[in-house]
Amino acid sequence: MLRFFKINDPYRLIAVFVLAVLFSIPFWIYPVYPKEVHHWLVIGEAMKGGHLYSQIWDGMAPLSATVYWWIVSVFGKSAFVLSVFGMFLNVIQAVLINNMTIKNKVYEQSTYVPAFVYIVFTSLHPSFRLLSPVQMGITFLLLALGNLLSHVKFRIKRDEQIINIGIYQGLAVLFYFPLIIFNVIFLLLFLSFTRTLRRRYALFIYGSLLPLMMVFCYYWIITGDTGYFTYHFLLHSFEQSSLQSKNIMPLVKVGIPILLFCFLGVITMGRQRRLNNYQIRLSRLFLMALIGANGIFFFVNGSSAMPLFVLISMATFFTTHFLLLTDNSRVSGMVTGIFVAMVLFTNYDSAYGYTHWYLPRKVPKVVSEKLIYKISGKSMLVLGDHTEAYNYGRMSGPFYEWKLAKPFLDQLGYYDNLVFLDHALRTRQPEIILDYEHRWPLISRHLPWLNKKYKRDSEILWILRHES
């Protein structure tokens, strides 16, 4: 298999696409979707009726939310569509990586093995094949990395190239905020591997901040208040940082193949006798980037394996070096077979739990069948950390993430808070109120007109009265 991709023929990319489809088919037949998928689709649907941050209280990155809004508007709330788009984006990223390695002479020979390795690594976990914020952000990160390698190789003295690196990095952050760690990583790579002038560091910082400033101005003009954007996206992203997971086994399990083949690639670099000084420098660059990229886990919260997607591009570099080490077809075929088998086993075991080491995270069954019957297809407002209920209806109201809503509802004595809530409820008038935190009676006391609008159906359910 590896010999087929060693040939310098662009048509080998067709085989990469076929492999991506083959690896995806089992999950199209027996779909397994992580909890985050419902979050993305609910926010995308909610954006059809309101602005993110000011009218939809959630910390999702703005460009990711815009993509999900477009997908839901065209295709509806379809997780299958996300898996198809995710597969295509993985192929595009594989092409970007392969073109980047050939253009910048990363390896001693032009080969399509990097594209093959990348598409295999993206089959390491079911969530890697979905159109996720981290996947979309990585696309722009790869474009920034390609420009950086060109800068290292050719030492082009052009200011626009440095600005482009910054802009690509800034766009990546607007898709997935934890990628902001690469602002620091790129600066360190500039210091260590280039002779970039001091003023060009300022150009990089300017370029990386430019997309953020443009989005800031957009919310300033459209909503008239940038406080929601600043707190719900920027500050909240820092507040929820750090690993607070009670179960890190998904990270450990999925990370083993990445770390193993990175380790094998690093320790065998000394046996690559035909590498020139430039290629040796690039190996150090990628090693530094790999080490720095692990800092992303200080910006994530939970046991999701999705942040590991960030390591795949660096892992592809070292794994490709390792697989290209031997010219013996039998040994090469055996090592490649072990690599593919290990990745696919981790993938299917993470999805279907063959070894029971880690079972897939499913949406908790917090909504009873009786309640589903009453709320299905209705517009609703959920008070509490039970966003699963939105899967059965439409989000209608400002609150999605409870960590953002709870401090607000704890301070209803403030006039500004009551004005905001009164306007939101009068404008939206959700058909269903699911009050898991028992806050609705307090809200009704502050806004008495709600008592005439809503009737209590059960302990947690309030229903909009029909006009007679």
C-alpha positions as CSV (number, residue, x, y, z in Angstrom):
1,M,0.0,0.0,0.0
2,L,2.7,2.4,0.9
3,R,4.6,1.8,-2.3
4,F,1.5,3.0,-4.2
5,F,1.6,6.4,-2.4
6,K,5.3,6.8,-2.8
7,I,4.9,7.5,-6.5
8,N,4.9,11.2,-7.3
9,D,1.5,11.2,-9.2
10,P,-1.3,13.7,-8.3
11,Y,-3.9,11.0,-9.2
12,R,-2.9,9.2,-6.0
13,L,-5.1,11.8,-4.3
14,I,-8.1,10.0,-5.8
15,A,-7.1,6.9,-3.8
16,V,-6.9,9.2,-0.7
17,F,-10.5,10.3,-1.3
18,V,-11.6,6.6,-1.8
19,L,-9.9,5.7,1.5
20,A,-11.7,8.5,3.3
21,V,-15.1,7.3,2.0
22,L,-14.3,3.6,2.9
23,F,-13.3,4.6,6.5
24,S,-16.6,6.7,6.8
25,I,-19.0,4.1,5.5
26,P,-19.4,2.1,8.8
27,F,-20.4,5.3,10.6
28,W,-22.9,6.3,7.9
29,I,-24.5,2.9,8.3
30,Y,-24.3,2.7,12.1
31,P,-24.0,6.4,13.1
32,V,-22.4,7.3,16.4
33,Y,-22.4,11.1,17.2
34,P,-20.8,12.8,20.2
35,K,-22.9,15.1,22.3
36,E,-21.3,18.2,20.8
37,V,-23.0,17.6,17.4
38,H,-26.4,18.5,18.9
39,H,-24.9,21.6,20.4
40,W,-23.6,22.8,17.0
41,L,-26.9,22.1,15.2
42,V,-29.1,23.8,17.9
43,I,-26.9,26.9,17.8
44,G,-27.1,26.9,14.0
45,E,-30.8,26.7,14.1
46,A,-31.1,29.4,16.8
47,M,-29.1,31.8,14.7
48,K,-31.9,31.9,12.2
49,G,-33.8,34.0,14.7
50,G,-31.2,35.9,16.6
51,H,-27.6,37.1,17.0
52,L,-25.0,35.0,18.7
53,Y,-23.8,36.2,22.1
54,S,-26.3,39.0,22.5
55,Q,-29.5,36.9,21.8
56,I,-28.0,33.4,22.1
57,W,-25.9,33.0,25.2
58,D,-23.2,30.5,24.2
59,G,-19.4,30.5,23.8
60,M,-19.1,29.0,20.4
61,A,-16.7,30.7,18.1
62,P,-18.4,33.1,15.7
63,L,-17.3,31.7,12.3
64,S,-18.1,28.1,13.4
65,A,-21.6,29.2,14.4
66,T,-22.0,31.0,11.1
67,V,-21.1,27.8,9.2
68,Y,-23.6,25.7,11.3
69,W,-26.3,28.4,10.7
70,W,-25.8,28.0,6.9
71,I,-25.8,24.2,7.1
72,V,-29.0,24.1,9.1
73,S,-30.7,26.7,6.9
74,V,-29.9,24.6,3.8
75,F,-30.0,21.0,5.0
76,G,-31.8,21.1,8.4
77,K,-30.5,19.7,11.6
78,S,-28.7,16.8,10.0
79,A,-25.7,15.2,11.7
80,F,-25.1,13.1,8.6
81,V,-24.5,16.2,6.6
82,L,-21.8,17.2,9.1
83,S,-20.1,13.8,8.7
84,V,-20.1,14.2,4.9
85,F,-18.8,17.8,5.0
86,G,-16.2,16.7,7.6
87,M,-15.0,13.9,5.4
88,F,-14.5,16.2,2.4
89,L,-12.7,18.8,4.6
90,N,-10.3,16.0,5.8
91,V,-9.5,15.2,2.2
92,I,-8.8,18.9,1.5
93,Q,-6.6,19.1,4.5
94,A,-4.7,16.0,3.4
95,V,-4.1,17.7,0.0
96,L,-2.9,20.9,1.7
97,I,-0.4,19.0,3.8
98,N,0.9,17.0,0.9
99,N,1.3,20.1,-1.3
100,M,3.0,21.9,1.5
101,T,5.5,19.1,2.0
102,I,6.3,18.8,-1.7
103,K,6.5,22.6,-2.3
104,N,8.9,23.1,0.6
105,K,11.0,19.9,0.1
106,V,10.1,18.6,3.5
107,Y,11.1,15.0,2.6
108,E,14.0,13.8,0.5
109,Q,11.6,12.7,-2.2
110,S,8.3,14.0,-3.5
111,T,5.6,11.6,-2.3
112,Y,1.9,11.3,-1.5
113,V,2.5,9.3,1.7
114,P,1.7,12.4,3.9
115,A,-1.8,12.6,2.5
116,F,-2.3,8.9,3.1
117,V,-1.0,9.2,6.7
118,Y,-3.1,12.2,7.4
119,I,-6.3,10.6,6.1
120,V,-5.6,7.5,8.3
121,F,-5.0,9.6,11.4
122,T,-8.3,11.4,10.8
123,S,-10.0,7.9,11.2
124,L,-8.6,7.7,14.8
125,H,-11.8,8.8,16.4
126,P,-15.4,9.2,15.1
127,S,-15.5,12.9,16.1
128,F,-12.5,13.5,13.8
129,R,-14.7,12.8,10.7
130,L,-17.3,15.5,11.7
131,L,-17.4,19.1,10.6
132,S,-16.3,20.4,14.0
133,P,-15.0,23.8,15.0
134,V,-11.5,22.4,15.6
135,Q,-11.5,20.8,12.2
136,M,-12.5,24.0,10.5
137,G,-9.9,26.0,12.5
138,I,-7.1,23.5,11.6
139,T,-7.7,24.2,7.9
140,F,-6.5,27.8,8.3
141,L,-3.8,26.7,10.7
142,L,-2.4,24.5,7.9
143,L,-2.4,27.5,5.5
144,A,-0.5,29.5,8.1
145,L,2.0,26.7,8.6
146,G,2.5,26.4,4.9
147,N,3.4,30.0,4.6
148,L,5.7,29.7,7.6
149,L,7.6,26.8,6.0
150,S,8.0,28.8,2.8
151,H,9.4,31.7,4.9
152,V,11.9,29.3,6.6
153,K,12.9,27.7,3.3
154,F,13.2,30.7,0.9
155,R,13.7,33.4,3.5
156,I,11.4,35.6,1.4
157,K,11.6,39.2,2.5
158,R,8.0,40.1,2.0
159,D,5.9,41.8,4.6
160,E,2.6,40.4,3.1
161,Q,3.7,36.8,3.8
162,I,4.1,37.5,7.5
163,I,0.7,39.3,7.6
164,N,-0.9,36.3,5.8
165,I,0.4,34.0,8.4
166,G,-1.1,36.1,11.1
167,I,-4.5,36.5,9.3
168,Y,-4.8,32.7,8.8
169,Q,-4.0,32.2,12.4
170,G,-6.5,34.8,13.5
171,L,-9.2,33.1,11.3
172,A,-8.4,29.8,12.9
173,V,-9.1,31.3,16.4
174,L,-12.4,32.6,15.2
175,F,-13.4,29.0,14.4
176,Y,-11.9,27.4,17.5
177,F,-10.6,29.7,20.3
178,P,-8.1,27.3,21.9
179,L,-6.0,27.5,18.7
180,I,-4.9,30.9,20.1
181,I,-2.0,28.9,21.6
182,F,-0.5,28.9,18.2
183,N,0.0,32.7,18.3
184,V,2.7,32.0,20.9
185,I,4.0,28.9,19.0
186,F,4.4,30.8,15.8
187,L,6.3,33.6,17.5
188,L,8.6,31.1,19.1
189,L,9.1,29.4,15.7
190,F,9.9,32.7,14.1
191,L,12.5,33.4,16.8
192,S,14.1,29.9,16.6
193,F,14.1,29.2,12.9
194,T,14.0,32.5,11.0
195,R,15.9,35.8,11.0
196,T,12.7,37.8,10.8
197,L,13.1,41.5,11.5
198,R,11.6,42.9,14.7
199,R,9.0,45.0,12.9
200,R,7.7,41.9,11.2
201,Y,6.8,40.4,14.5
202,A,4.5,43.4,14.9
203,L,3.0,42.6,11.5
204,F,2.3,39.1,12.5
205,I,0.6,40.2,15.7
206,Y,-1.4,42.8,13.7
207,G,-2.5,40.1,11.2
208,S,-3.5,37.7,13.9
209,L,-5.6,40.4,15.6
210,L,-7.2,41.8,12.5
211,P,-9.9,39.1,12.1
212,L,-10.8,39.4,15.7
213,M,-11.0,43.2,15.5
214,M,-13.2,43.0,12.4
215,V,-15.6,40.6,14.3
216,F,-15.5,42.9,17.3
217,C,-16.5,45.8,15.1
218,Y,-19.3,43.7,13.4
219,Y,-21.0,43.1,16.8
220,W,-20.4,46.7,17.8
221,I,-22.3,47.9,14.6
222,I,-25.0,45.2,14.5
223,T,-25.8,44.8,18.2
224,G,-24.6,48.1,19.6
225,D,-23.0,46.3,22.5
226,T,-19.7,44.5,22.4
227,G,-19.9,43.3,26.0
228,Y,-21.7,40.1,25.1
229,F,-19.1,39.2,22.5
230,T,-16.2,40.0,24.9
231,Y,-17.6,38.0,27.8
232,H,-19.4,35.1,26.1
233,F,-16.7,34.4,23.6
234,L,-13.4,35.8,24.8
235,L,-13.5,35.8,28.6
236,H,-15.7,32.7,28.9
237,S,-13.3,30.8,26.8
238,F,-10.5,31.5,29.3
239,E,-12.8,30.8,32.3
240,Q,-13.7,27.3,31.2
241,S,-10.0,26.5,30.5
242,S,-8.1,23.6,32.1
243,L,-8.8,19.9,32.2
244,Q,-11.6,19.4,34.7
245,S,-12.6,16.0,33.4
246,K,-13.3,13.1,35.7
247,N,-12.6,10.7,32.9
248,I,-9.5,11.3,30.7
249,M,-9.5,7.8,29.3
250,P,-10.8,9.0,25.9
251,L,-7.8,11.3,25.6
252,V,-5.4,8.6,26.7
253,K,-6.8,5.9,24.4
254,V,-7.0,8.1,21.3
255,G,-3.6,9.7,22.1
256,I,-1.7,6.4,22.3
257,P,-1.4,5.9,18.5
258,I,-0.5,9.6,17.9
259,L,2.2,9.6,20.6
260,L,3.6,6.1,19.6
261,F,4.2,7.0,16.0
262,C,5.4,10.4,16.8
263,F,7.9,8.8,19.2
264,L,9.0,6.3,16.6
265,G,9.4,9.1,14.0
266,V,11.5,11.2,16.4
267,I,13.9,8.4,17.6
268,T,14.5,7.2,14.0
269,M,15.3,10.6,12.6
270,G,19.0,9.9,13.2
271,R,18.8,7.1,10.7
272,Q,17.6,9.4,8.0
273,R,21.1,9.7,6.4
274,R,20.1,11.6,3.3
275,L,18.4,14.6,4.9
276,N,20.0,17.9,4.3
277,N,20.5,20.6,7.0
278,Y,17.2,22.4,6.0
279,Q,15.2,19.2,6.4
280,I,16.8,18.6,9.8
281,R,15.9,22.1,10.9
282,L,12.3,21.4,9.8
283,S,12.2,18.3,12.0
284,R,13.2,20.4,15.0
285,L,10.5,22.9,14.0
286,F,7.8,20.3,13.9
287,L,9.0,18.8,17.2
288,M,8.8,22.2,18.8
289,A,5.3,22.8,17.3
290,L,4.2,19.3,18.5
291,I,5.4,20.0,22.1
292,G,3.8,23.5,22.1
293,A,0.5,22.2,20.6
294,N,-0.1,20.2,23.8
295,G,-0.7,23.4,25.5
296,I,-4.2,23.4,23.9
297,F,-5.3,21.1,26.7
298,F,-5.1,24.1,29.1
299,F,-7.8,25.8,27.0
300,V,-10.3,22.9,26.8
301,N,-12.7,21.5,29.4
302,G,-14.0,18.0,29.4
303,S,-12.9,14.6,28.2
304,S,-13.7,15.1,24.5
305,A,-11.0,13.7,22.1
306,M,-11.6,16.5,19.6
307,P,-8.6,18.7,20.8
308,L,-6.3,15.8,19.8
309,F,-7.1,16.7,16.2
310,V,-4.7,19.5,16.6
311,L,-1.8,17.1,17.0
312,I,-2.5,15.2,13.8
313,S,-0.7,17.5,11.4
314,M,2.5,17.3,13.4
315,A,2.1,13.5,13.9
316,T,1.7,13.2,10.1
317,F,5.2,14.7,9.7
318,F,7.0,12.3,12.0
319,T,4.9,9.2,11.0
320,T,5.7,9.8,7.4
321,H,9.4,10.0,8.1
322,F,9.1,6.7,10.0
323,L,7.2,4.9,7.3
324,L,9.6,6.1,4.6
325,L,12.6,4.9,6.6
326,T,12.9,1.4,4.9
327,D,12.9,0.4,1.3
328,N,12.2,-3.2,2.1
329,S,8.6,-3.7,0.7
330,R,7.7,-6.5,3.2
331,V,8.9,-4.6,6.3
332,S,7.3,-1.4,5.0
333,G,4.0,-3.2,4.2
334,M,3.9,-4.8,7.7
335,V,4.6,-1.6,9.5
336,T,2.0,0.3,7.4
337,G,-0.5,-2.5,8.1
338,I,0.1,-2.3,11.8
339,F,-0.3,1.5,11.7
340,V,-3.6,1.4,9.8
341,A,-5.0,-1.5,11.9
342,M,-4.1,0.2,15.2
343,V,-5.8,3.5,14.1
344,L,-8.9,1.8,12.8
345,F,-9.2,-0.4,15.9
346,T,-9.0,2.6,18.2
347,N,-11.6,4.3,16.0
348,Y,-14.2,1.5,16.1
349,D,-13.5,0.7,19.7
350,S,-14.1,4.3,20.7
351,A,-17.4,4.3,18.8
352,Y,-18.8,0.8,19.6
353,G,-16.9,-0.1,22.8
354,Y,-15.6,-3.6,21.8
355,T,-13.1,-3.7,24.7
356,H,-15.4,-1.7,27.1
357,W,-12.4,0.5,27.9
358,Y,-14.2,3.5,26.8
359,L,-17.9,3.5,25.7
360,P,-19.2,6.3,23.5
361,R,-20.6,9.3,25.2
362,K,-24.3,9.3,24.4
363,V,-26.9,12.0,25.1
364,P,-28.2,11.4,28.6
365,K,-31.9,10.2,28.7
366,V,-33.0,13.2,30.8
367,V,-36.2,13.8,28.8
368,S,-39.0,11.3,29.4
369,E,-41.1,9.9,26.6
370,K,-44.2,11.7,28.0
371,L,-42.4,15.0,28.1
372,I,-41.0,14.5,24.6
373,Y,-44.6,14.1,23.3
374,K,-45.5,17.5,24.8
375,I,-42.5,19.5,23.7
376,S,-41.7,17.9,20.3
377,G,-41.5,20.4,17.5
378,K,-42.2,23.4,19.9
379,S,-40.2,26.5,20.5
380,M,-38.7,26.3,24.0
381,L,-36.6,27.9,26.7
382,V,-34.6,25.6,29.0
383,L,-33.6,26.8,32.4
384,G,-30.8,24.5,33.6
385,D,-28.0,22.4,32.3
386,H,-30.2,20.1,30.3
387,T,-29.7,21.3,26.7
388,E,-30.6,17.8,25.4
389,A,-34.2,19.0,25.5
390,Y,-33.4,21.3,22.6
391,N,-33.0,18.2,20.4
392,Y,-36.8,17.8,20.4
393,G,-37.7,21.3,19.6
394,R,-36.4,24.8,18.7
395,M,-34.4,27.0,20.9
396,S,-36.4,30.2,21.6
397,G,-34.8,32.5,24.1
398,P,-31.4,33.7,25.0
399,F,-30.1,30.9,27.3
400,Y,-28.2,27.9,26.0
401,E,-25.1,27.5,28.2
402,W,-26.2,27.4,31.8
403,K,-22.8,28.6,33.1
404,L,-23.5,31.9,31.3
405,A,-27.2,32.1,32.2
406,K,-27.0,31.2,35.9
407,P,-25.1,34.4,37.1
408,F,-27.6,36.5,35.2
409,L,-30.7,34.8,36.7
410,D,-29.1,35.0,40.2
411,Q,-29.2,38.8,39.9
412,L,-32.8,39.6,38.7
413,G,-32.9,42.5,41.2
414,Y,-30.9,44.5,38.7
415,Y,-33.1,46.7,36.5
416,D,-31.0,46.1,33.3
417,N,-31.3,42.4,33.7
418,L,-35.1,42.6,34.0
419,V,-35.3,44.9,30.9
420,F,-33.2,42.4,28.9
421,L,-35.3,39.4,30.0
422,D,-38.6,41.2,29.5
423,H,-37.6,42.2,26.0
424,A,-36.4,38.6,25.1
425,L,-39.5,36.9,26.4
426,R,-41.9,39.4,24.8
427,T,-40.1,39.1,21.4
428,R,-39.7,35.3,21.3
429,Q,-42.5,34.0,23.5
430,P,-41.4,30.4,23.6
431,E,-44.2,27.8,23.6
432,I,-42.5,25.7,26.2
433,I,-40.6,26.6,29.4
434,L,-38.6,23.7,30.9
435,D,-37.6,24.9,34.4
436,Y,-35.1,22.3,35.7
437,E,-33.7,24.9,38.2
438,H,-37.1,26.2,39.5
439,R,-36.3,29.7,38.4
440,W,-39.6,30.4,36.5
441,P,-41.7,31.3,39.6
442,L,-39.1,33.9,40.5
443,I,-39.0,35.3,37.0
444,S,-42.8,35.5,37.0
445,R,-42.8,37.5,40.2
446,H,-40.5,40.1,38.7
447,L,-42.5,40.0,35.4
448,P,-46.2,39.5,36.4
449,W,-47.4,39.5,32.8
450,L,-45.9,36.1,32.4
451,N,-48.5,34.6,34.8
452,K,-51.3,35.4,32.2
453,K,-49.2,34.0,29.3
454,Y,-48.1,30.7,30.8
455,K,-49.8,27.9,32.7
456,R,-48.1,25.2,34.7
457,D,-48.4,21.7,33.4
458,S,-46.0,19.9,35.7
459,E,-43.2,20.6,38.2
460,I,-40.8,21.6,35.4
461,L,-43.1,22.3,32.5
462,W,-44.8,25.6,31.7
463,I,-46.9,26.0,28.5
464,L,-47.9,29.1,26.6
465,R,-51.6,29.8,26.8
466,H,-53.4,29.9,23.5
467,E,-55.1,33.2,22.7
468,S,-58.9,32.8,22.8
